[in-house]
Amino acid sequence: MKNLKRISKITCLALATLFLTISCSEDDTNTDMPSEDMAKVKINLVDAPGDYEKVNIDIQDVLINRSDDEEGGWESVGEVNTGVYDLLELTGGASVVLVENEILEGDIEQLRLVLGEENSVVVDGEEYPLDTPSAQQSGLKIKFDDVELEGGFTYEITLDFDAEKSVVDAGNSGKYILKPVINASTEVNSGKIRGAVTPNDYQVLAWVVADQDTITTYTNDEGIYVLSGVPAGTYDVMLTPDEASGLANATIADVVVENGAVTDAGTVELMAISGGNITGTVVNADVVVTASIMVGEEMVSADINEEGMFTLENIPAGTYILTLTPGEGSAFGIKEVADVEVVEGEITALGDITLE
């Protein structure tokens, strides 16, 4: 079994809205994250510096081909950020996102940039049209080597459009010809978390918070869950059982995710809800404050968080004295709160507490 820690019932209440909201959808994953047979693809356009004032490329569509066929087999990647882009503005780390969509997993052999008619180059303050050779009029084709997209992962494809090498001065004709030199690179920038829960009689919501996004999924009939599209990093995996189950929420701490890999979070045995919780907020803490009570001969304690909140979990029903002990260097003394009553299955909220 994987080591876990329970999360507070006050957190359970905060999660209720999340659980109910997601339950209303038939989709069992966050809509921003790739499903098991779909890969999320982000296609960026960047440029190497060139000896021109502007190189404007009119991009109207992006297509992919899963075969070597030059003519057939092309398919759309979905919505594209079309427009005329000055390649020389896409240097020094700058880029433009052309595509950010989900596509079916599998191999990609080719990519095509479909151009419009507004392609031009600016030299010595004068704008010249960029002629596109007849072989390129159907689009700029880019070959890939061994690119396989696996469902549930997020990929970033970078198209490095070398403006200096791609624009050819046709000499005395006064024309400029576009003969694109584009280097493509593919990078997987997410991983997966796979785990299981027992008992599996009820559905359980599994979720992590990645930056500003919440990535969610549900367990299947066997109690297995897979969180897809998780950026590399270390996470706490939250497990929120259906309220009707009578099971307590749990957290799997410090789950490490690597790009392109599946992290096994193990199997968690969910426990029945027991006891009650005590919560409160120290409003004037100047150092870390420890909240504690004595349960028989055992001390149960928890430190306040950055907002001054604390939670003592799974406390047997009864009446207690809560002690708040500031850390070393505090200007305040120890404070006791008497007659704190804990009721089975409920949260005793003490509200704001001021140290003296």
N, C-alpha and C positions, 0 to 999 in steps of 0.2 A: 504493500500500500504506500501511496505517496504521502509524505508528511504534509499536513495542512493546518491551517488555523481558521477558526470560525470568524465570521464578520458579525458586527453588532446588529441588533434588531433595529436600531435607528437607521442603519444602512439598508436593512431589509425593507423598511417602509419607503425609503427613497427610491428603491429599485422597483417597487410595485408598479409605478406608472410605466417604467421602461418595459417590464415584463408584459403588462396588459397591452401596451401599444404594439409591441412586436407580435403578440399573440393574434392580433387582428389581421395580420398579413399572412398569406399563404407561403410567402417566401421565407425560408428558415435562416436566412443570413442577412446581414446589413447590405443595403442596396449599393453601397459604395465599395463592397468587397467582392472579389471574383468567386463564383460558385465552383463546384468541384470539376465540372467539365469545361469551364470557361477561364480564360486567362485575361487579366486586365493589362492593357498595353497603352503605354504613353510614348508617343513619337515626338521627339524634339528636333528642331532644326537649329544648327549652329554654323559658324563660318570661320575659316582661317582668313587673316588679313589679306587685302588685295590692293593693288596700286591704282585704284579708281576712287572717284568721289562717292558714287553710289552704284550698286548693282541690284536692280529691282527684279524680283522673280514673282510672277503671278501664279500662285498655287490655288487650284480649284478642287482637287480631289486627291485622295491617297488610296491606292489599291494594293492588295497583296495577292500572291500566287503561290499555291502550295506545290507546284510542279515546275519543271523546266520549260514548259510550253510557252513560247514567246507570244502566241496569239490568244489562245483560250485559257480558261481557268482563273481569270481575274475576278476578284471579289472585293466588295467594299469593306472598309473597316469601320463604317458608321459615320457619324457626324464629324465633319472636318472644319477646323478654323481657317476658312478660306480667306484670301486677301493677297495684296501685293506687299512683299517683305523686302526691305533693303538688307541684303546679306551683310553689309559692312557694319550694320548696327548689332550684329549677332556675334561679336567677338569679345574677348576678355571675360568669358564666363557667362555672357548674356545668351539667351536662347528664346525660341518661341515654341509653344506647344501646339503642334498641328493636330494631334489626335490624343484622346484619352478615353478609350472605350474598352468594352469586353468583346473578345472574339473567341471562337471555338478553339480549343487546344489542338496542337499538332505542329507539323513542320511548316516553316515558311522558307521558300526558295528564292522568291523575288518580291520586290516592292516597286511600285510605280508612282511617281509624282506627276499628276495630270496638271498641265500648265494652261493658263489662259493666254490672252493676247497682249497683256500689259507688261511685257518684259522689256527692260531697258537698262542702259548703262550711262552714267554721267561722267564725262571727261572734260576737264577745263571749263566747267560750268555749262556745258552743252549736253543735252540728253539725246542719246541715239537709241533706236530700237534694237533689241537683241534678236537676230534671226535664229530660228530653230531649224536645224537640218530636218529634212523630210522623215528620216528614220526615227527622229525624236518627237515628232509632232503628236504621236499618240500618248506621249508621256516620257518622263525620264526614268529608265529602268535601273534598278539597283539589285545586284546579286548578293545573296547571303550564303554563308558557309556554315552548315551544321547548326541551324537555328531551330530549336524545338521548344515550343511553348507548352508548359504543363499546366493543366487546369488547377485553379486555386492559388496560383502565384501571380505576382505583379511584375511586369517587365518594363524596362525603359530602353527604347531604341533611339539612338542618337545618329542623326544624319549630318555629317560634317561636309558642308558644301564649300569646296575650295574655290573661291571667287577668282583668285589670281590665275589659276590654271584652267578655269572653266570658261573664261571669256577670251575669245581669240580676235585680235585685230586683223581684219582682212586687208590691211595695207592701203593702197591708193584708192580702193573702192569706197573707202569711208564707212564701211560696214563693220559691225561687230557681230560675231557668231557665238552662240552658246553651245559649247561642247562640254557638258557637265562632268566634273570630277568630284564624285561624292563617295566618301568613306562612311560605312555603316558599322555601328557597334551595338551589341545587345547586352544588357545587364539585368539580371534578376535582382530585384530589390525588395523582396519579401520572403517570408517563410510561412510555415504552418505549425499549428499546435494541435496535437491529437491526444485525446484522453478518453476516460470512461468513468462512469459513476455507478455505484451500486447502493441500494436497490435501484432497479430501473423501471419500477411500476408507474412512475409519473415522469412527465417531461421536465427536463432541467435546462434552464437558460445558462449557457456558458458565454463569458464575455471578458474582454480586456479593453483597457483604455490606451490608445496609441496617439500621443500628442493630443490633438483636439477631437479625435475620432473615437467612437466606441464601436468595436468589432464584435459582432454577436453571432451565435448560432444556437441550435437546439440539439439535444441528444436524440438519437434514433431509438428504435424499439429495443435495441440491445444495450442502450445506455452509452453509446459511443458518440463523441462530438469531434468535429474538426473545425478549427478557426483558421480561415484562409486569409491571405493578403496581409499578414502581420509583418510590419517592418522589423528589421533586425534590432534587437534590444532585449532588455530584461523586464518581465511583466509579472504581475499578480493576476492569475486566472480566477475570475469570480464565478461561482456556481450558485445559481438561484433556482431552487426547486419550485414547482407549482405549489401555491399556497395550500391547496387541498391535501398535499402529501404529508403535512405535519413534520417535514424535515427541515433542519436548520441550513441556512446558507453557509457556504464554505469558501475559502480562498486557498489556492495553491500558490505559495509565495516563490518569487525569484525564478520564474521559468525563462530560460535563455532561448531566444530565437535567432537563428542565423539565416542569411539570405540563401534561398535555394534548398533549404533543408526542412525536414519535418521533425519537430521536437516532440518526444513522447512525454506527456505530463503524467503518465501512469493512471492507476485506478484509485478513485477516492470513494471511501465508504461514508456516505452521508449519515449524519446522526439525527435522532429525533430531537425536536426542540425541548429543552428542559430549563427550569429556572426562569429568572427574569434578568433584566439589565438595568443598570444605573447610569444615567448620563447627566452631564452638566457642562458648563462653560465658565472658566476662570477669566474674568473680564480685564483684570489688571496685572496679569502675570508678567514679571520682569525677567524670569528665568524659567527653566523647565520645572513644572510642578507635578508631583506624583499624587494621584488619588488612590486611596486604599481603604479596605475594610477587613475585618477579621471574620472569617467563616470557621467557627470552631477554633482550632489552633492554627489554622492556615491563613496567611495573609494573601488577599487577592488585590492586585494593584495594576494601574495603567498610567502612563504619562500623558499629559495633554499634547495635542497636536499644535500646528502652527497657528490655528485659530483659537486656541485655548480650550478646545473641547476634549472631553475624556469619556470613555465608555468602559464600564466594568460588566463583563458578560457572564451569562449562565450562573447567576447567583441564586442559591436556594431561597425559596420564599421565607421571609422573616423580617425582623426589624434590626437595623444596623446603625453604627456610628461611622460616618465617612470622615476620613482624615485627609486633609490637603497639605502636603509637605513641600514647600519651595526648595529648590536646589541651592547649592552654596552660592553666596554672593547676593542673595535676594534681600531687598529692603523690608520684606514682610515675614511674619511669623507663621507658625503652623496654625491651621484653622480646622475646627471640627464642626461637622453638621450632624446633629443628633436626630434620632427617630426617623431614619430613612427606611421606609417600608417597601419591600420587594414582593410583588405578586407573581405567581407562576404564569409564564407566557406573556408578561406585560413589560413595558418600559417605564421605569421610574425616572421622570425628567425633573431634575432639580433646577433647571434654568440657569440664569446668570448668578455667579458667586463672586463676591468681592473679598480679596485678601485684606488683612489689616496689619 
